[in-house]
Amino acid sequence: MSKKIQEPYRHSDRLAEPFRRLPGWYRKNHRILPWRDTGDPYDVWVSEIMLQQTRVRAVIEYFIRFRRELPDVRHLSEVSEERLLKLWEGLGYYSRPRNMKRAAGIIMENYGGKIPDDPEILRSLPGIGSYTAGAISSIAYGVPEPAVDGNVLRVCSRIAGNDSDIALAATKRQLERAIREIMRMDGISPGDLNQALMELGALICVPNGSPSCSECPVSGMCTAHLQSQTGVLPVKAQKKARRVEKKTVLLIENGGSYLIRRRKEEGLLAGLWEFPSEEGFLNPEDALRAAVSLLAEGRNAACADGGTGPAAEEDVPLYIERMPDAKHIFSHIEWRMHAYRIRIADPDGGVRNVFDSEKMRFADAEEMRSRYPLPAAFAAYRDPIREEGET
């Protein structure tokens, strides 16, 4: 059976000389960040996972807090999921910390708590793909392994004048092979080169045809700059339009506490706490009916467990007011939200006592700040409640 021929990265020969210059530029000009220059593979791992789909400025505070509470692989493997998600709250993509905890458990069991330096082993761990494996192995251990993301694809397509679609997996594989070959042949510091390409793409060779070529250390060797093609390179196929979902959020309040429930263990925001919501935009009457239904659900659950439940539905008066609309954008979905604050007149706290389970409960502002991770999708309603609790 014939072996499939692997297409080379076109014009890869144009990358070698710029790659020799970039590590020196990086060492003199890189930003000082808390995960850099430590030599710790754990720092590289945590920071790279946090930086996925997130700006550096936003990650710094999260990284410092995360690193302080979970200083090594062992602590990460042992932390409760609820605490882990609370530390991650606001960063989104919550499968990332869950995968990190799973990977930490494997590292503790199979590698004595030491993060492996082999890219192939790293790629076998939950949540670690080719980019993160390349970053860890090259930056922490000096292994000649590329770390190719969107920034690096853009930088290299401009330097080389390569008009291959960077959204294609084949283009990424071709570039990874080309970079790996250059790293091995020229004795370049792999970690510094990878970080230089990341830094160049983040600060200078930015997207949308507006790079700062006058500040680029290799503009004189960049094909796109020399041929005035920075506005057309890289080539990238358009993404599909996001799906729009309409929701009505129910802020059911009981004496300063709000009803929250845990999402299902699969799918978007799996296992996180949220304010209850209904599909579509409800009018006030339908929103009240939905709230009464939730209260009845809690009452019935309590009775099934042998409790008495709260007062009957008609004995728990409800008051409703419309809250501002909000919107949250995920990578492939856009939530458009109406919301109502629905107050319960329940001075004896019977309703709160019933809703005290691992699936649905009332939580006050302090509990939302310190214990229950509510995703950023609900920040427009979550944050004002937290602020009210501080006054």
Secondary structure, 3 states (H helix, E strand, C coil): CCCCCCCCCCCHHHCHHHHHHHHHHHHHHCCCCCCCCCCCHHHHHHHHHHHCCCCHHHHHHHHHHHHHHCCCHHHHHHCCHHHHHHHHCCCCCCHHHHHHHHHHHHHHHHHCCCCCCCHHHHHCCCCCCHHHHHHHHHHHHCCCCCCCCHHHHHHHHHHHCCCCECCCHHHHHHHHHHHHHHHHHHCCCHHHHHHHHHHHHHHCCCCCCCCCHHHCCCHHHCHHHHCCCCCCCCECCCCCCCEEEEEEEEEEEECCEEEEEECCCCCCCCCCEECCEEECCCCHHHHHHHHHHHHHHHHHHHHHCCCCCCCCHHHCCEEEEEEEEEEEECCCEEEEEEEEEEEECCCCCHHHHHCECCCEEEECHHHHHHCCCCCHHHHHHHHHHHHHHHC
